[in-house]
C-alpha cells in the first residue's frame, strides 16, 4: 500500500466560525491525535485531500511545520450531499520498535 504525503498547517483559532471561514477558503479543519502525544489542530487543502481519498489512501505522511508524522485516516466527515469535506481525523500511526 502506498503512503501519500499531505501538507498541513497548525490552526491557531478553533471553533465553528473559524472552521466555516477555513472551508470557504478551500481548507478542511482536521485533528491529529494518538500515540501519547498532544492533539494537533490542523488545516489541510480540500483539493489535496480529495485526491488522496480518491486513491483510497489509508496511510499518510503529514508534513506539519517541517516535521513528519505518520498517520492513518481515522474519520472523514462529509456534508449532507457528500460534496464537501467538513472535518478530518488523523490517528498517529503506532511506532514500530
N, C-alpha and C positions, 0 to 999 in steps of 0.2 A: 504494500500500500504506500503510495507516495505521500510525502509530507509537504504541505503547502506553506508558503511564507505570507504573512499578513502584517502590514504596518499598523500600529495602534498608537494612540496618544492618550496620556493621562487626562482625565477630566478634573477641573478644579471646582466646577459647580455641579450640584446634584439636584434632583427634584423634577417634577412634572414640567414646569416651564422651561427649564434648561434642556430637558430631553426633547421636548417638542421643537425647540429652536434648532437643536442639532439635526433633527430629522428633516426640517425644512432646508437645511444647508447641505443635505446629502450624506449625513453621518448617521451611524447607528450607535446608541448607547450600549455599553457592554460592561461585564464584570469578569475578572479573572480571580478564581478562588481555589482554595485547597492547598495541599502539601504542607500544612503547618505554617504557612506564611500569611501575611496580611492580605486582605482583599484589595484588588486594584480596580478602580472605576475608570473605564476606558471609553474611547470613541474610535470607531473604525469606519472607513468609507463603505457606504452601502453597495456601490457597484462592484467593489473588490470582493466583498463578502458573497454577493450573489454569484460571482464567477466561481468562487471556491465551492459554494454549496451545490452549484450545477454539476460539479465534478464529483459530487457525493463524498467530499473530503470529511474525514473524521478527525485526523491529526493535523495540527497546525504548529508552525513555529512563529510565535508572536514576537515582533520586534518592538520594544517599548523603550524609548529614550536610550537607545544603544544597547540595551540588554535583551537577550533572547530567552524566551520562555516556551518550553514545550507544553502544548495544551491540547485538550480534546474538546470538541464542540459538545457541550452538555445539553443546551436547550436553545431553540430558536423560537422567538415569539413573533408571529405574523399578525398583520391587521386582519380584519374580518374577511376581506376578499383575497387574502394571501398574495397581495401585490407588493406590500412594503414590509420590511423587517422592522419590528418595534424595539426589540431588545435581544441581546445575545448573552448567554452564559458560557464561559470557558472554564474548564476544570484543569488545573495543573496536572500534567502527566507525572505519575509517580517516578521517582528516580530509581534507576536500577543500580544496585550495589554489587 
